[in-house]
Amino acid sequence: MPVLNVTSEDLSATLAARVMKWGVAPDRFILEGRRWLPRWRFRPVERIEDAFRLIEALDPEEYDMAGRGADNFSVRIRLENGGHGEASDKSKARAIGVDVT
């Protein structure tokens, strides 16, 4: 299976568009009500607080998180529409972000 080389910024933009339903501009995300958020303020693959915002926005039917020592964190998400995903990483935020895509 090929390894994709996706930057954290690209992944954040994809998550903002697909999950949060935000518009994506070069230096900001466009929110509802003509509001905007600088890109540096939403980093779901780096900040656990933003990763949990993704889970809340998805409103999954079920999700599980588990850790094995300090080096392996895994996430499984199941959506009401039958969609599901699973990912693991050293970073909790990245595992959540990758799973959500």
N, C-alpha and C positions, 0 to 999 in steps of 0.2 A: 504494500500500500504506500503510495507516495506521501512524503511529508510536505505539508503546506507551510510556506514561510509567510505568515501573516503578522503584521506588526500589531502591537497593543492598540495603537491609534486607529488602525483600520478595523480591528475587531470591535472597538468601542463605538465607532461610527455605525457599523452594521447592526450592533445591538440597539443603539439609540433609534435607528430607523425601523427595524423589524419588531422589537419588543416594546419600546417606549412609544412608538408611533410619532417620533419627532422628525422634523426636517433636518437635513444635514447640510451645513454651509462650511466653507473652508476653515473658519475659525470659531464657529459656534453651532449650537443646536437650536433649532427653532421650535418653541413650545406652543401650546394653545394660547389663545388670547393675545397674540402679537408679542409674546414674551420670548426671551432667548436666554441661553445659558452658555457661557464660554466653554469651549471643549475641555479645558484643563480642569473644570469643576465636575465633570462626569467621567470617571475612569474605572469602569466596572471590572476590568481585569487586573486592576492594581489595588483598588480600595474595597474592602469587604462591605462597607456601608452601601456603596453603589451597586455591588453585586446583589445584595439583598433587595435593593430597589427593583432589580430585574425580576427576581422571584415574585415579589409582590405584584408587579405589573402583569406577570404571566398568570397569576392566580391558579397554580397547578392543582390537580386533583390530589396528587401525592408527591412528596419529595423526601428523599433520604440523603443524609450526609454522614460520612464516616471518616475517621482518621486512623492511620496506622503509623504511629511514631510521629516524628517531626517532618518526615520527608514525603508522606503520601496522604493526600486528602481526596476523597471521591464523592461524587454527587450523582444521584439518579433522580430524574424528574419524569412524572407521567401526567399528561394533560387530559382534560375531559374529552377532547376530540380524538383520543387514541394516540396522539403524538407522544414520543418519549425520547429521552436522551440519557447518556451516561458519560462521564468524563472523570479523569483524575489528574492531579498535578501536585507539585510541591506547594504551590500557592493556592489557598482557599478561594480567593477572589477569581483567579484565572480558571480554576476547575469549574466554578459556577458559571462564569461567562462563556466558556467553551461549551458546556453542557446545554446552555440556553439557546445557542445558535443552532 
